[in-house]
C-alpha cells in the first residue's frame, strides 16, 4: 500500500490517487497526479514526507521541482494516451511521438523506430567512463570491448541529467556567495527573478552539452540526449499550464540561447570560459562586459558541470562497475 501525503492539506493517506480522508481532494489532473506521486513513498523517504506534510499544514507549500515532476508525470501521461487513443477495432495506435500508426505491445505508446531512438540500451566503457550507441563494439579511446547496459538509455540519461540540473538550481549557495552577481540578484523584482531563474535553467541545460561532449564521443548521440532533455523541459511547462504554442515558444527560446552560447564559446578557444560567462551574465542578469559578473558565472557553470559529471555520469559508471 502506497503511503502518500495529500497535496492540498498535508494529511496522510494510503494511495497517491485516492481522495483525501481529511479535505476530500482527489487528484484527477495530470499535474496533481504527478505531485501526489512525488509526495508518496515511491519517490520520497518517510522523513521527507513528514517534512512535506508539516509544510502543507502550516500553509507554506511544497516547492515541486519542475523537471522531476515532468519525469514522474511521463508514465501517467503515456498510460492515459494509450487508453484514450488505442483503436479497439483494429488494435492500432498512433505513435505519441511521430504520429505513425503501429500495433503496440502492452502499454507501448511509441513506435519501434521512436523507441529505438530513446529506449534502446546503450554501450559503455567502464575503463574510460564513456557512453556509446548500442551498435558500437569497442571503445574509441582505449579499444576495450564495450558493455551493453539495459540501465543506460537516451531517455534515462536525459531524465537523470534534467533532474540533476533542476536540483542544482535549488542549491542557491554558489550564486549567493558570488562576488558581484549576488548583489544584483538580491535587487531583482519578482518578475525579473522568475525570468532569471528560467535563464539559469536554460544555461544549466546547455552545461549538460559540455558534460556530454566529454562523456559521449558521438555528437549525434549527444544531440539525441540533449533533445530529450529539452522535451522534458517543454513537458515541465505544460504541466504548469502552458498551452502547446507557449511551450513550443519556450523551447524555441531555449534553442536560440544554445546557439548564442555556442557562438560565445567559439570566439576564442583559449578563453571560451570567460566568453561563456559573459554571455551567461547578460542573459541571466542583464549584465554585459563586466569581468566580475563573467567570473561569477564561470564559477557557477563549473559547479553545474562538476555536479552533473559526478552525480550522473560517474554515478552510472559506479553502479555498472558494482553490477559486473
VENCORWO-V611579 format. One record per backbone hydrogen bond with DSSP energy under -0.5 kcal/mol. NH is the residue of the N-H (numbers start at 1). CO is the residue of the C=O. Records with the same first field share a line. If there is no record, write none. Layout:
# VENCORWO-V611579
NH: CO ; CO
This chain:
# VENCORWO-V611579
4: 2 ; 13
5: 39
6: 11
10: 6
13: 4
15: 2 ; 13
18: 15
20: 25
24: 20
33: 29
34: 30
35: 31
36: 32
37: 33
38: 34
39: 35
40: 37
41: 3
43: 40
44: 40
48: 45
49: 45
50: 46
51: 47
52: 48
53: 49
54: 50
55: 51
56: 52
57: 53
58: 54
59: 56
60: 55
61: 55
64: 62
66: 64
69: 65
70: 66
71: 67
72: 68
73: 69
74: 70
75: 71
76: 72
77: 73
78: 74
79: 75
80: 76
81: 77
82: 78
83: 79
84: 80
85: 81
86: 82
87: 92
88: 86
90: 87
91: 87
92: 87
93: 102
95: 100
96: 109
99: 95
102: 93
104: 102
108: 105
115: 111
116: 112
117: 113
118: 114
119: 115
120: 115 ; 116
122: 149 ; 152
123: 132
124: 147
125: 130
126: 124
129: 125
130: 125
131: 215
132: 123
136: 133
139: 144
143: 139
146: 137
147: 124
148: 146
149: 122 ; 147
150: 148
152: 149
153: 151
155: 118
157: 153
158: 154
159: 155
160: 156
161: 157
162: 158
163: 159
164: 160
165: 161
166: 162
167: 163
168: 164
169: 165
170: 166
171: 167 ; 168
172: 170
176: 172
177: 173
178: 175
183: 180
184: 180
185: 181
186: 182
187: 183 ; 184
188: 185
193: 189
194: 190
195: 191
196: 192
197: 193
198: 194
199: 195
200: 196
201: 197
202: 198
203: 199
204: 200
205: 201
206: 202
207: 203
208: 204
209: 205 ; 206
210: 206
211: 207
212: 208
213: 209
214: 210 ; 211
215: 211
216: 212
217: 215
219: 217
222: 218
223: 219
224: 220
225: 221
226: 222
227: 223
228: 224
229: 225
230: 226
231: 227
232: 228
233: 229
234: 230
235: 231
236: 232
237: 233 ; 234
238: 234
239: 235
240: 236
241: 238
242: 237
247: 243
248: 244
249: 245
250: 246
251: 247
252: 248
253: 249
254: 250
255: 251
256: 252
257: 253
258: 254
259: 255
260: 256
261: 257
262: 258
263: 259
264: 260
265: 261
266: 262
267: 264
268: 265
271: 268
275: 271
276: 272
277: 273
278: 274
279: 275
280: 276
281: 277
282: 278
283: 279
284: 280
285: 281
286: 282
287: 281
288: 286
291: 289
294: 290
295: 291
296: 292
297: 293
298: 294
299: 295
300: 296
301: 297
302: 298
303: 299
304: 300
305: 301
306: 302
307: 303
308: 304
309: 305
310: 306
311: 307
312: 308
313: 308
314: 309
316: 312
317: 313
318: 314
319: 315
320: 316
321: 317
322: 318
323: 319
324: 320
